[in-house]
Amino acid sequence: MEVCILKFGSADGADDALKQVINAEGDRNPWLYDVGVVRRPLLGRMSIRATFADEPPALREGDVKAKFADAGAMTGYLVGSLAGPLHADLAAIEGRGQGAGVGKAVEKRLLRTDEIKSNIPRDSSALVLVAPADVNDRMVQLFATYSPEVIRKDIAQEIEQRLETFRQKTLQDIAQQAAAH
């Protein structure tokens, strides 16, 4: 198993190429519908889409942060309203700020936005696929006419190690829960 990344020199390059290749080859290559798109415009937020090209982005940079900020504001408002309306508004503002901070940290860690930004500069985009080497070979062939930068990395061993670590942690958690009861 490997990850294959095709980097394009414009924010719309990956989308445009994917649409054209799906129109021409989608029926013969169903894995094309599993290709992810990372889009980083010159101005605005980065977006990540792991669905069909004509659907809106699944996630934009800042979405997770905004959800946490909303939850923090609501919590602050509810707790603050116990002391009165003025205090509720101030507590909502404070809660929004704290929630946004937590959301930004979660987003950076979960989505690895800093890592993506360091590899996908502004006004560029990329196609991403995790698949067996032969499928990634075909992907590189299908998009060769667009001259993307190709990055491939074998991740089988890394996935195996992470699964083993997860298995060991799960077994430890079960043993601790059993000992507690």
Secondary structure as GFF3:
##gff-version 3
##sequence-region A 1 181
A	DSSP	beta_strand	2	8	.	.	.	ID=ss1
A	DSSP	alpha_helix	13	25	.	.	.	ID=ss2
A	DSSP	three_ten_helix	30	34	.	.	.	ID=ss3
A	DSSP	beta_strand	36	40	.	.	.	ID=ss4
A	DSSP	beta_strand	47	49	.	.	.	ID=ss5
A	DSSP	beta_strand	59	60	.	.	.	ID=ss6
A	DSSP	alpha_helix	63	80	.	.	.	ID=ss7
A	DSSP	three_ten_helix	81	83	.	.	.	ID=ss8
A	DSSP	alpha_helix	85	111	.	.	.	ID=ss9
A	DSSP	alpha_helix	113	119	.	.	.	ID=ss10
A	DSSP	beta_strand	124	131	.	.	.	ID=ss11
A	DSSP	alpha_helix	133	142	.	.	.	ID=ss12
A	DSSP	three_ten_helix	144	146	.	.	.	ID=ss13
A	DSSP	beta_strand	149	154	.	.	.	ID=ss14
A	DSSP	alpha_helix	156	180	.	.	.	ID=ss15
###
